[in-house]
Amino acid sequence: MTNHFNQSRRNLLKTSIAAGVGLGFCTLPTFAKSTATNNSDTKFIFVNFSDGYPRGKWHPKQSSNGLEMNDCTAELDQYKDHIVFFSGCKSTGGTGHDGYKGVWQENVGQGSIDFHFENYFSSGMPKRALRLGVDTNYWGHGGFVTSRNLNGALMHNDDPQAIFNDLFGGDISEGNSIESRKLALLSKSIPDIELLEQQLGGLEAAKTNAFRTTSQDVNTELNNAIGNAGKTCNTSIFSSTAEGRDRRADLQVANAALALSCEKTRIVSLQLGTSNDSKVVESVSRTVPHDASHYSSATLPIYIQHRRWYLSKVTRLIELLKTMPDTGGSTLFDNSIIMVTSEMDDGQAHSSSDLPFVLIGGNNTKLATEKGGRLMENVGPIGQILAAYSKAYGVSIPYKNAPLSGLFHG
């Protein structure tokens, strides 16, 4: 699959407004949005992989020249100058496979950090956020979602071609663009929704209010898409010579890089697998990742290889970002910060007291990295990291834990 053409930022939505939510674009906030603007050039990427890691095989080791990567994290070695590792990160969002309910949150029901960042970094963007999945529709303990608003799950879309088409669909019909026609239709419907809301009460009114908020967000996104013009994007990276799950992951990684490079959004989340990941990674083993996570001496190497496969998609994303120019002569990677987590630590024990947690930041981000890599040990509640992250970028979230000191500059 190769798509090689230049596309301006004024691109078109090729699916219905209702389908837009299902295509991985968040349009369902449930509280008053921030009106503040943030002039930072930073882009924010959130990655979750499934089923943790084998104890003792994740955290890097100290060495005379910096950090020595462990069995699971070998893929990250070449980028360790940009990485902060954490040990002793404790989740308060549920244990084992229930941990997916609390990913990227201090406590369940708080809303995940990527959701909250949207309210500060979506101004003027054609898409508030892009939510990408790789085989998240293989049910495992109900754990196939990561991002959450205050009422529940925000779904990730597993179809890379649908996402690509929605981002970069072609123009049609003599200047009467898809955006323009949808905007006209939506503008007529919003007053009707408001009238219906006034006539209802209780739960029905609340549901109608949520729908109206969604419609208003889509209305804003359509206006932004029409107004955004000028930047040319080369979409040729939306291609892969791989097959099966490798192919799907490669294309979703390309979608993530393109959405950021083409200024479609500043918020991307990528969910790799489900909690209890039951889809074969053909290039690794016929044993599915979840089965390998209940490891024996025979299956431990497979469990480790699955972890390395997940991280190889993170490094593939980094490599793409490093090739893409951004503002001020920087690369897109220079201006990006990537959070990588899982919903549990040891998959055999289903524990959650030492979650894998990595922050990867380019040269222009506020992340306080060190040459040779940095390991912050015995962190404690994960809320300390989230609080520090939010504070560094001026995002107001009522975390109970104090920010982890020294993690960010400024």
Buried (B, 14 or more C-beta within 10 A) or exposed (E): EEBEEEBBBBBBBBBEBEBBBBBBBBBBBBEEBBEEEBEBBBBBBBBBBBBBBBBEBBBBEEEEEBBBBBBBBBBBBEBBBBBBBBBBBBBBBBBBBBBBBBBBBBBBEBBBBBBBBBBBBBBEBBBBBBBBBBBBEBEBBBBBBBBBBEBEBBBBBBBBEBBBBBBBBEBEEEEEBBBBEBBEEBEEEBEEBBEBBEEEEEEEBBEBBBBBBBBBBBBBBBBBBBEBEEEEBBBEBBBBEEEEBBBBBBBBBBBBBBBBBBBBBBBBBBBBBBBBBBBBBEBBBEBBBBBBBEBEEEBBBBBBBBBBBBBBBBBBBBBBBBEBEBEEEBBBBBBBBBBBBBBBBBBBBBBBBBBBBBBBBBEBBBBBBBEBBBBBEEBBBBBBBBBBBBBBBEBEBEBEBEBBEEBBEE
